[in-house]
């Protein structure tokens, strides 16, 4: 099932039910006044990282992305954006720390171009990935390096006009899964199979070495906007997505 309908977020909240996953879509190109507001939330470490960017556009995207993340998570935890603390797993997956950790909120983030996605849920592992849809003249070669044998066999049959979309659908679904599992690049991308043909539902089809693993996760296709491809993977089943647009004018 593809998710299309992005709705404006309410002024406060929204409340996050145990059977919901909220996905926020946000622009990383806010007006200067909004960027200053967002930058005020950043920690000392985040400010130091922001200052390392040589190009203003990259610095702006980093500051906006981290500031928006803090404002979104503040809505769910009740902790002021600047007071939020994070910890990293052994594989560098971020999670809430300190007083916000008791909320049970799990989150994951991805950005590409001028857009970011923030996925939020309760007490479930979660992964989201976002990519810009661009021509991939070397898509077959990259697929041979990273996709599984069954995926490569199927990818070779995709008509040329659909090949770029198929590539990015496969890539985002794989990235979302390894982000949800939390093992990062230590998990080879050819260890598992995903669906990726345009028009077919997003699914985790098989996981080698752990046959029952595929049944522990639910995968969804996301439509973040023209020229973008997205995917969401969440632990368990029976949850429903709520797609929200972040209003840069309202913290």
Buried (B, 14 or more C-beta within 10 A) or exposed (E): EEBEEBEEBEEEEBEBEEEBBBBBBBBBBBEEEBBEBBBEBBBEEBEEBBEEBEEEEEBBBBBBBBBBBBBBBBBBBEBEBEBBEBEEEEBEBEBBEEEBBEBBBBBBBBBBBBBBBBBBBBEBBBBBBBBEBEEBEEBBEEBEEBBBEEBBEBBEEBEEEEBBBBBBBBBBBBBBBBBBBBBEEEBEBBBBBBBBBBEEEBBBBBBEEEEEBBEBBBBBBBBBBEEBBBBBBBBBEEBEBBBBEBEBEEB
